[in-house]
Amino acid sequence: MSDKECGIRVFRSDLPQSVRTRNLIFFFILCAIILIQCCYWLFANSVQPILLGMPFGMFFIVLFIFFEFLALLVLYLIECKDYED
């Protein structure tokens, strides 16, 4: 059994280093957004102020869901442009 058969392969071997770095950056950004949403009560544990008709805690969650959507949209558009080339 050779060393190449064992282990976890995260990226394809033919993937350029810049794409690997970009994917890792987006992975960590999205993980941070998800972890912030899990611990929102540390940052936004109050009802006041009311923003856009929502209590501040709910607004905080909706805001970070929007940030996550934007990050995924940017990643999708960047990868879409790469496949067109």
SVG drawing of the C-alpha trace seen along z (x, -y; Angstrom):
<svg xmlns="http://www.w3.org/2000/svg" viewBox="-42 -52 46 54">
<polyline fill="none" stroke="black" stroke-width="0.4" points="0.0,0.0 1.5,-3.3 1.3,-6.7 -0.7,-8.1 -3.7,-5.9 -4.0,-7.0 -5.2,-10.3 -7.8,-13.0 -7.6,-14.9 -9.1,-18.4 -8.3,-19.8 -7.7,-18.3 -4.0,-18.0 -4.4,-20.1 -6.0,-23.0 -3.8,-26.2 -2.6,-27.6 -4.5,-30.8 -7.8,-29.0 -6.9,-26.9 -6.1,-30.0 -9.3,-31.7 -11.5,-28.7 -9.9,-28.5 -10.5,-32.2 -14.1,-31.9 -14.4,-28.7 -13.1,-30.5 -15.2,-33.6 -18.4,-31.5 -17.4,-29.5 -16.9,-32.7 -20.3,-34.0 -22.0,-30.7 -20.2,-30.7 -21.2,-34.4 -24.8,-33.4 -24.6,-30.5 -23.4,-32.9 -25.5,-35.9 -26.7,-36.2 -23.2,-37.4 -23.6,-40.4 -27.3,-41.1 -29.2,-39.9 -31.6,-42.8 -34.9,-43.7 -34.2,-47.4 -33.6,-49.1 -36.2,-48.1 -34.6,-48.0 -36.7,-47.5 -39.6,-46.4 -37.6,-43.6 -36.0,-43.4 -32.3,-43.9 -31.5,-40.1 -33.7,-39.1 -32.2,-41.9 -28.7,-40.6 -29.5,-37.1 -31.1,-38.4 -28.2,-40.7 -25.7,-37.8 -27.8,-35.6 -27.6,-38.4 -23.8,-38.6 -23.6,-34.8 -25.7,-35.1 -23.5,-37.9 -20.3,-35.9 -21.8,-32.8 -22.9,-35.0 -19.5,-36.5 -17.9,-33.1 -20.4,-31.8 -19.7,-34.7 -15.9,-34.3 -16.1,-30.6 -18.5,-31.2 -16.0,-33.6 -13.2,-31.0 -15.2,-28.3 -16.0,-30.6 -12.3,-31.2"/>
</svg>
